[in-house]
Amino acid sequence: MPPLIPALRLLGDESRLRLLRLLAREELSVAELQEILAMGQSRISMSLAQLKKAGLVDARRVGQKSL
């Protein structure tokens, strides 16, 4: 399967697409995303992990926060 197809499948989920749109505008922590999206931490973290694995987002640590 070409690498583009799994990425498109990830973007077919509205919540992951919203995450990407927010992160394209500014760097946000999971806690900040929780507040904006009114979603649970585990769901956001799981979505971010999938997006990171697909190479669509990067993460970096600042103290105890992962941005």
Order of alpha helices (4+ residues) and beta strands (2+ residues): alpha-alpha-alpha-alpha-beta-beta
